[in-house]
Amino acid sequence: MGFAVECVDSAAAVFAAARGFLDADPIAHNIIATILQSRLADGVAMRCWLVRDEDAVVHGLALQSPPVLPANLPPMPKGPTTALASEMAATGVRLPGIAGSAATAAWFAGEWTERTDTGAVPEVGFRLYEQTTGSPASTAAGRLVRVAAEDHDLAVSWIADFYREIGEPENDPTRGTAEHIAQGLLWMWDGDGPKTMLAHAPPCLGVVRIRMAYTPPSLRCHGYASAAVSALSAQLAAAGHRRLLFTHLANPVANRLYRRIGYRAVGEALRYRFL
């Protein structure tokens, strides 16, 4: 089967062309679908390479937004992945790296380095979890509440600490925090004061991704993070959403915590830096 690759810079156009592909696996495609959904609203620059067969059916894609970041890949067979790497390299696309499903990202990285005579370094391994059973009742004192506008500075501080702890201090904690608070996407476990903060992405294709669960070191080992994620997961389940989250494979505490509250591994992801 032959493939053609087209570069598109409109989220609406990508959704129109690739909706069937994205709908086929809304869990595995959540990162890309969520980014596209955000681009529909905020107009941030993006570019997406669509891989189509001779009948114009989309078999894969690569999404980069903003165009200075690593591109995101969904799970794809080797054929579409090779077609992507070949076309992007041939047209002089500059990529700082790639992130996505482990097998697809590894194959793309190999194809890319062959075609650009460069190198690729695997930077971070992730595990993708979906909640498949209900959350157990929390034993930690407190309740889940939305982060309020008056908590903005605390949220920015904890987000900065979160990114620093996972080794990504270049992320700007001020970017979007006020908007996320206004949209009700930031939460905290309140047990006689803030104990844990977490967030979720907007619902997309029936799925919600929980993210940025953070407890300051002095407040850990009291069950606050488990309680917060359990309570938020239960709320999302009651609203009819599937729940997923990513963890760093290097963090055994987080992986153990999420498995304990009903999340089961459904995939692995890798991020590569290109040299």
Secondary structure, DSSP 8 states (H G I E B T S, - for coil): ---EEEEE--HHHHHHHHHHHHHT-TTTTHHHHHHHHHHHHH----EEEEEE-TT--EEEEEEESSTTS-EEE----HHHHHHHHHHHHHTT---SEEEEEHHHHHHHHHHHHHHHT--EEEEEEEEEEEE-S------SSSEEEE--GGGHHHHHHHHHHHHHHTT-TTS-TTTTHHHHHHTT-EEEEESSSEEEEEEE---BTTEEEEEEEE--GGG-SSSHHHHHHHHHHHHHHHTT-EEEEEEETT-HHHHHHHHHTTEEEEEEEEEEEE-
